[in-house]
Amino acid sequence: MSDLTQSPPKRGFGLPSVNGSAIVMGLYLLFLLLPIYWLVMMSLKTNTEILNSFTLWPQNLTFDNYLTILTDASWYTGYLNSMAYVVMNMVISLAVALPAAYAFSRYSFMGDKHLFFWLLTNRMAPPAVFALPFFQLYSSVGLFDTHIAVALAHCLFNVPLAVWILEGFMRGVPKEIDETAYIDGYSFPRFFIKIFTPLVASGIGVTAFFLFMFSWVELLLSRTLTSVDAKPIAATMTRTVGASGIDWGVLAAAGVLTIVPGALVIYFVRNYIAKGFALGRV
Amino acid sequence: MNKTVNQKAWFLILPVLVLVAFSAVIPLMTVVNYSVQDTFGNNQFFWAGLEWFEEMLASERMWDALGRQIVFSLIILAIEIPLGIFVALNMPKKGFWASLCLVLMSLPLLIPWNVVGTIWQIFGRVDIGLLGHTLAALGIDYNYTQDSTAAWITVIVMDVWHWTSLVALLAYAGLQSIPDAYYQAAKIDQASRWKVFRFIELPKIMGVLMIAILLRFMDSFMIYTEPFVVTGGGPGNATTFLSIDLVKMALGQFDLGPAAAFSIMYYLVILLVSYVFYTVMTNLDKRDGH
């Protein structure tokens, strides 16, 4: 109130009122974005510039690093491989988790609580513990170096996660809907696909987002289970260590390209993220 | 909600059970199998009893890795939880800026973990990195490949960079669910900012916060890729955490017996702590009247 009388002219500039919160958020976002900024800048520089001079932005802008990746099959197949097993994993996880989450949200049955916790423990299992047995298991059944092997391995932590998130969403759907549908003569599968699934569509979206996220970022298992044919992009990146040292420009460009799919996904689900987190089930 | 008793619900869970049995139980049994056997190669195994467990419990290497791991996880929790809450309290409530903050903050969460390592490697190097170069220009001796303190700081700052947003987003979601009436009541009572936080906001976000702590504990306790890329566990063994040590043992040296025994103890520790958290969480849930 008092500044109204003291300094009225300053208001005329239309400056946004800067307060403490804005400063805190500004600093935090700066901290988050600075390393990413540096990665992007590196990807647009030549190796000579990276190593010989220290510049805050590229002096000779070059897209050669990106061209190298997008024209070399051994590079871009890495992206296709990663995409392939991430999508497979999402489909498998959702397909098995939907009925299970329904059962947990609607019925009580023998051992349900223990089963639920046991499922969750698999989300808590360190991938390092499973790396070696997975390697042996999938080798022995001839699945080593296939997309499906990585997709199945990621089910270890993604299926429990999917059940957990979906159960939260399904609990919010009133039970009366089920009962009405049964009275109307719907069979369970028809009810589930026609009526129930559309009702929890946003939940499925949020779940798919987290399934994508955890499968996309994981490297230890996907690297252990693949050698050539299904090698994920993240593992391909270690290739840049050549005879002449590390090819920093290409490495940075590959890094930038791995961020793009995630950024796109975030953009599409931005309005649901908060809700997904609100359920507190990640 | 009252649930109907229905034993047939088991059939709906069957696919999950089969899948998880294939991807968790069978591999885990392999680990148990290795942990009690010894081998001379050629796939000839014989019973070794609890020998490997005794060896691992006596080994300094494991205790050192465990010690580093616990210190690391505690530091991570001590920084990320308060910082995450602080950031969440300062986030815009709605509109364009809120969306922008949400999107930008989610970004680090969706970067593959080894790329997170690569980003910090590029960012921190003294010769080519913005951070390393700036610190060197300021006359601060910083080289994370040689100095173990610098390596630790780098790994911790990297994890804060990577995961604080998760805590912040969870806390933010919790804060969003507080009805306006609470704040109005506080205003009438002329409660201070601190009191509003202590008696309104904190109790309301406690549930989500427990999940944040549980997730951050679990994931930091299993951390592998990021420090592996940045420091490779070094200098020396300074940043060799449990998973790094385990992978070194199992896939590097093929010491199956000790590695398996190690795995089982590692898993049990995580399970035990998680069970405690889970129990506290479900009790909180019940108290809130779910």
Interface residues (C-beta under 8 A of the other chain):
Chain A: G20 S21 V24 M25 Y28 L29 F31 L32 L33 L34 P35 I36 W38 L39 M42 I50 L51 F54 L56 I92 A95 V96 A97 P99 A100 Y102 A103 F104 R106 Y107 S108 F109 M110 D112 L115 F117 L119 L120 T121 N122 R123 M124 A125 P126 P127 A128 V129 F130 A131 L132 P133 F134 F135 Q136 L137 L152 A153 C155 L156 V159 P160 V163 R171 K175 M213 W216 V217 E218 L219 L220 T224 I233 A234 A235 M237 T238 W248 L251 A252 G255 T258 I259 G262 A263 V265 I266 Y267 R270 N271 I273 A274 K275 F277 A278 G280 R281 V282
Chain B: M1 K3 T4 V5 N6 Q7 K8 A9 W10 L12 I13 P15 V16 L19 V20 F22 S23 A24 I26 P27 L28 T30 V31 F86 V87 L89 N90 M91 P92 S99 C101 L102 V103 L104 M105 S106 L107 P108 L109 L110 I111 P112 W113 N114 V115 T118 I119 W120 I122 F123 D127 I128 G129 L130 L131 H133 W161 S165 L166 L169 L170 Y172 A173 G174 Q176 S177 G207 V208 I211 L215 M218 F221 M222 Y224 T225 L242 S243 L246 V247 A250 L251 L256 A259 S263 Y266 Y267 I270 L271 S274 Y275 Y278
